[in-house]
Amino acid sequence: MTRIAIVGCGIIGATLAYELSRHSDLEIHVIDQETPAQGSTQAALGVLMGVISHKVKGRNWRLRRDSIERYKTLIPELEEILGQPIPHIQGLLSLCFDPEQIPRWQSLQAKRETQGYPLEIWSPDQLRQRCPQIDAQTVSAAIYSPQDGQVHPRKLTLALIEAAKRRGVIPHWQSPVLALSKRDGYCSQLQLPDETLDIDWVILSAGLDSADLSQLGSEPLPMIPVLGQALEIELDQPLGHADFQPVISGHDVHLVSLGQNRYWLGATVEFPPGGDEAKLPLDVELAPDPERLEQLRQLAIGYCPAVADAKILRQWSGLRPRPQGQGAPVIKPLAGYENVILATGHYRNGVLLAPATAMTVAELLGIAKAEKSSETP
């Protein structure tokens, strides 16, 4: 029995726990210093921009593609196991305000067609018919991706953990990792407040806290927190047609339907002092800027005027883990250890890339390769 410890239980840790729990020869422990779905996960909007992304090749596209494909089966799979729905949206609409960008979208449309993913490019008149809540006079075109959409981050995370526990995954909540026992480049034990775990593999998926844990390696992972703010609003009636409520994105501001005339609106991108090259402790307090949140609301009003009359139910903020000196996310072994894997630093794409992250980690563990070889005649 191979013993695996997953440290951190946001959307990444929960997806890892669930996907790895399919293997009966693994004993899986999932550990969090708080409870599941905290940190970046509870602040996320859960928007899935995969096919509509302009990434068309390489690692970034493969991660998006693999995640979008897995989400097609993952959500119904969890709903069947748990007997309850997981709130999600199928379909995403991106608004193009610059006519000079239309050829770029047409090029993406052609590329996606060869990859088997449809993209629709709507004229302003078509947009008026499908989404009358949008001020089509300000829009040059609208790009609709039926493959993309949104899933509720917190509810998905809790569903993944519940399903994983039913398969035997062992939770350790409110249990910070106090120490790792290392010998000859191998981590054999994790010290928790109330127990010591003997383990064969450790996966660090604790978001910003992974940077602190990575200090145990020979090449620590530098990350900075990037703050995001969002709003939950309520209107007297649904925006546009009640039976067609895709995620709408304009000026990098997302409008996400929650049902019952409620919507999420977000999110800002607020770097710490010093910008992307900032050098500061990860526990620094970044104060949300009210002006940035109002700017976001005004951008949404610019393409969806009805937002101006919406009642603000709540506002919140959260910190995203952005790696420095390398691309997001970071999925690789921790230097100096033979059996510690980093699966963190997803920045703005944690929910989107969680399934593909689990696949990549499985390959690093040798599980995926074993599966492939066993399928070979």
C-alpha positions in Angstrom: 0.0 0.0 0.0 1.5 3.3 -1.1 0.8 6.1 1.4 0.2 9.6 -0.1 -0.2 12.8 1.9 -1.8 15.8 0.1 -1.1 19.0 2.0 -3.7 21.7 1.3 -7.4 21.1 0.5 -8.6 23.8 -1.7 -9.9 22.9 -5.2 -6.5 21.5 -6.2 -6.0 19.3 -3.1 -9.6 18.1 -3.2 -9.4 17.2 -6.9 -6.1 15.3 -6.3 -7.7 13.4 -3.4 -10.7 12.4 -5.4 -8.9 11.4 -8.6 -6.2 9.5 -6.8 -8.8 7.7 -4.7 -9.8 5.7 -7.7 -6.7 3.6 -7.1 -7.3 1.0 -4.4 -3.6 0.4 -3.8 -3.2 4.0 -2.4 -3.7 5.1 1.1 -4.5 8.8 0.8 -4.4 11.4 3.6 -5.5 14.9 2.9 -4.3 17.6 5.3 -5.3 21.2 5.8 -4.4 23.7 8.6 -8.0 24.9 8.4 -11.0 23.2 6.7 -11.6 22.4 3.0 -12.4 25.1 0.5 -10.7 28.0 2.2 -8.1 30.4 0.9 -8.2 31.1 -2.8 -10.9 28.6 -3.4 -13.6 30.3 -1.4 -12.9 33.6 -3.1 -12.8 32.2 -6.7 -15.6 32.6 -9.3 -15.0 29.3 -10.9 -15.0 30.5 -14.5 -13.8 27.9 -17.0 -12.1 29.6 -19.9 -10.4 26.8 -21.8 -11.5 26.6 -25.4 -12.0 30.3 -25.6 -8.5 31.0 -24.4 -6.0 32.0 -27.1 -3.6 29.3 -26.0 -3.5 26.9 -29.0 -0.5 24.7 -28.3 2.0 23.7 -25.7 1.6 23.0 -22.0 -0.9 25.8 -21.3 -3.3 24.6 -24.0 -2.9 20.9 -23.0 -3.8 21.7 -19.4 -6.9 23.6 -20.4 -8.0 21.0 -22.9 -7.5 18.1 -20.5 -9.4 19.9 -17.8 -12.4 20.9 -20.0 -12.6 17.3 -21.2 -12.6 15.9 -17.7 -15.2 18.4 -16.5 -17.6 16.9 -19.0 -17.6 13.7 -17.0 -16.5 14.8 -13.6 -19.5 16.9 -12.6 -22.2 14.3 -13.6 -20.0 11.6 -12.0 -20.0 13.4 -8.6 -23.7 14.2 -8.9 -24.5 10.5 -9.3 -22.2 9.5 -6.4 -23.6 12.1 -4.0 -27.2 12.3 -5.3 -27.2 16.1 -5.4 -26.6 18.7 -8.0 -23.4 20.7 -8.3 -24.1 24.3 -9.5 -22.5 24.9 -12.8 -23.0 26.8 -16.1 -22.5 25.4 -19.6 -21.5 28.1 -22.1 -19.3 31.3 -22.0 -19.7 34.5 -24.0 -16.7 36.8 -24.5 -17.4 40.3 -25.7 -15.1 41.9 -28.3 -15.1 45.7 -28.3 -12.3 46.3 -30.8 -13.1 45.4 -34.5 -9.4 45.0 -35.2 -9.5 42.0 -32.9 -12.1 40.1 -34.9 -9.5 38.5 -37.3 -7.7 37.1 -34.3 -10.9 35.6 -33.1 -11.6 34.2 -36.6 -8.2 32.6 -36.6 -8.9 31.0 -33.2 -12.2 29.8 -34.4 -10.6 28.1 -37.4 -7.9 26.5 -35.1 -10.5 25.2 -32.7 -12.5 23.7 -35.5 -9.5 21.6 -36.4 -9.2 20.5 -32.8 -12.9 19.5 -32.6 -14.2 22.5 -30.5 -16.8 24.8 -31.9 -16.7 28.6 -31.4 -19.4 30.9 -32.6 -18.7 34.5 -33.6 -21.9 36.6 -33.3 -22.6 39.9 -34.9 -24.1 42.7 -32.8 -27.5 41.9 -34.2 -27.1 38.2 -33.2 -26.0 39.3 -29.7 -29.1 41.5 -29.3 -31.3 38.5 -30.0 -29.5 36.0 -27.8 -28.5 38.4 -24.9 -30.7 41.5 -24.9 -29.2 42.6 -21.6 -26.0 43.5 -23.4 -25.5 46.9 -24.9 -24.7 45.7 -28.4 -23.9 49.2 -29.6 -20.6 49.0 -27.7 -19.7 45.5 -29.0 -18.0 44.7 -32.3 -18.6 40.9 -32.0 -19.3 38.3 -29.4 -17.6 34.9 -29.2 -19.6 32.0 -27.7 -18.0 28.9 -26.5 -20.4 26.1 -25.6 -17.6 24.0 -24.1 -16.6 26.5 -21.5 -18.6 27.8 -18.5 -18.4 27.9 -14.7 -18.7 25.7 -11.7 -19.2 26.7 -8.0 -15.7 26.4 -6.5 -16.7 25.8 -2.9 -19.5 23.4 -3.5 -17.4 21.5 -6.0 -14.5 21.2 -3.6 -16.8 19.9 -0.8 -18.4 17.5 -3.2 -14.9 16.1 -4.2 -13.9 15.7 -0.6 -17.1 13.9 0.4 -16.8 11.6 -2.6 -13.1 10.9 -1.8 -13.9 10.1 1.8 -16.5 7.6 0.7 -13.6 5.9 -1.2 -11.5 5.8 2.0 -9.5 9.0 1.8 -8.5 10.1 5.4 -9.0 13.8 6.3 -6.9 15.7 8.7 -8.5 19.1 9.3 -7.1 22.0 11.4 -3.8 20.1 11.2 -0.8 22.3 10.1 2.3 20.4 9.0 4.9 21.1 11.6 7.8 19.3 10.1 8.9 16.9 7.4 11.4 14.2 8.2 14.0 14.0 5.5 16.9 11.6 5.0 19.0 11.2 1.8 16.5 13.3 -0.2 13.5 11.2 0.9 10.6 12.4 3.1 9.4 9.6 5.3 7.2 11.3 7.8 5.0 14.3 8.3 4.6 15.8 11.8 1.1 17.0 12.6 0.0 18.5 15.9 -1.5 15.3 17.2 0.2 12.5 15.2 3.1 11.5 13.0 2.3 10.2 9.5 4.5 7.7 7.8 4.3 8.4 4.1 5.7 7.4 0.7 4.8 10.6 -1.2 3.9 14.2 -0.3 2.0 16.5 -2.6 2.1 20.2 -1.7 -1.1 21.9 -3.0 -1.5 24.5 -0.3 -1.6 27.6 -2.5 0.4 30.5 -1.0 1.3 28.3 2.0 3.2 25.9 -0.4 5.8 28.6 -0.7 6.6 28.3 3.0 6.7 24.5 2.8 8.9 24.7 -0.3 11.6 26.3 1.9 12.4 22.8 3.0 13.7 22.1 -0.5 17.0 23.1 -2.1 15.2 25.5 -4.5 12.3 27.2 -2.7 9.3 28.3 -4.8 8.9 32.1 -4.8 5.3 33.3 -5.0 3.5 36.6 -4.5 -0.2 37.1 -3.4 -2.4 38.9 -5.9 -5.6 40.2 -4.5 -9.0 39.9 -6.2 -12.3 41.5 -5.2 -15.8 40.5 -6.3 -19.4 41.3 -5.8 -22.7 39.4 -5.4 -25.6 41.3 -6.8 -29.3 40.9 -7.1 -31.8 42.2 -9.7 -35.6 42.3 -9.9 -35.5 39.8 -12.7 -33.0 37.7 -14.6 -30.7 39.4 -17.1 -31.8 38.7 -20.7 -33.5 35.4 -21.4 -34.1 33.3 -18.3 -33.4 30.1 -20.2 -30.0 31.3 -21.5 -27.6 32.4 -18.8 -24.0 31.8 -20.0 -21.0 33.3 -18.2 -20.5 36.7 -19.8 -17.0 38.3 -19.9 -16.2 41.8 -21.1 -13.1 43.9 -20.3 -11.9 40.9 -18.2 -15.0 41.3 -15.9 -17.1 38.2 -15.5 -20.8 38.1 -14.9 -21.9 34.7 -13.5 -25.5 33.7 -12.9 -26.3 32.1 -9.6 -30.0 31.7 -10.3 -32.9 33.5 -8.4 -31.8 36.8 -10.1 -28.5 36.7 -8.3 -25.1 37.1 -10.0 -21.4 37.2 -9.2 -19.4 40.0 -10.6 -15.6 39.9 -10.6 -12.8 40.0 -10.2 -10.1 42.7 -9.8 -6.4 41.9 -10.2 -4.5 43.9 -7.5 -0.7 43.3 -7.3 1.2 44.1 -4.1 3.5 47.1 -3.8 6.3 46.4 -6.2 4.1 44.7 -8.7 5.0 41.3 -10.2 8.6 41.6 -8.9 7.6 42.3 -5.4 9.6 40.8 -2.5 7.4 40.6 0.6 6.3 38.0 3.2 3.4 35.9 2.1 1.4 36.8 5.2 1.4 40.5 4.3 -1.9 42.2 4.6 -3.1 43.5 1.3 -6.0 45.9 1.8 -8.7 45.8 -0.9 -9.0 49.0 -2.8 -12.6 50.2 -2.9 -11.9 52.3 -6.0 -10.8 49.1 -7.9 -14.0 47.4 -7.0 -16.1 50.4 -8.2 -14.1 50.5 -11.4 -15.0 46.8 -12.0 -18.7 47.5 -11.4 -18.6 50.4 -13.9 -17.0 48.2 -16.5 -19.8 45.7 -16.1 -22.4 48.5 -16.3 -20.7 49.6 -19.5 -21.7 46.4 -21.3 -24.7 45.4 -19.2 -26.5 48.6 -18.1 -29.0 46.8 -15.8 -26.1 46.1 -13.4 -26.4 49.8 -12.3 -29.8 49.0 -10.7 -28.6 45.9 -8.9 -28.6 45.5 -5.2 -25.2 44.6 -3.8 -25.7 41.6 -1.4 -22.1 41.2 -0.4 -18.5 41.8 -1.5 -15.4 39.8 -0.8 -11.7 39.4 -1.6 -9.1 36.7 -1.7 -5.5 36.2 -2.5 -4.2 34.3 -5.6 -0.9 32.5 -5.6 1.3 33.7 -8.4 4.7 32.1 -9.0 7.7 34.3 -9.7 10.3 33.4 -12.2 8.3 30.6 -13.8 4.9 30.1 -15.4 1.7 29.1 -13.6 0.9 26.5 -12.4 3.9 24.8 -10.8 3.6 21.0 -11.1 6.9 19.4 -10.6 9.1 17.6 -8.0 10.4 19.8 -5.1 14.1 20.1 -5.6 16.1 18.2 -3.0 13.4 15.6 -2.5 12.7 12.3 -4.3 9.1 12.0 -3.2 7.7 15.5 -2.8 5.7 17.1 -5.6 4.6 20.7 -6.0 1.1 21.2 -7.4 0.4 24.8 -6.7 0.8 28.4 -7.9 -2.3 28.3 -10.2 -2.8 32.1 -10.0 -6.2 32.8 -11.7 -6.8 29.3 -13.0 -7.0 27.0 -10.1 -10.6 25.8 -10.7 -10.1 25.5 -14.4 -6.8 23.6 -14.2 -7.6 21.3 -11.2 -8.5 18.2 -13.2 -5.4 18.4 -15.5 -3.2 19.1 -12.5 -4.4 15.8 -11.0 -3.6 14.0 -14.3 -0.1 15.5 -14.3 0.6 14.6 -10.7 -0.6 11.0 -11.4 2.0 10.9 -14.2 4.7 12.1 -11.8 3.6 9.4 -9.3 3.9 6.8 -12.1 0.2 5.9 -11.9 -0.8 7.2 -15.3 2.1 5.5 -17.0 1.2 2.3 -15.3 -2.4 2.6 -16.5 -1.3 3.2 -20.1 1.1 0.3 -20.1 -1.5 -2.0 -18.7 -3.8 -1.0 -21.5 -1.2 -2.0 -24.1 -2.0 -5.4 -25.7 
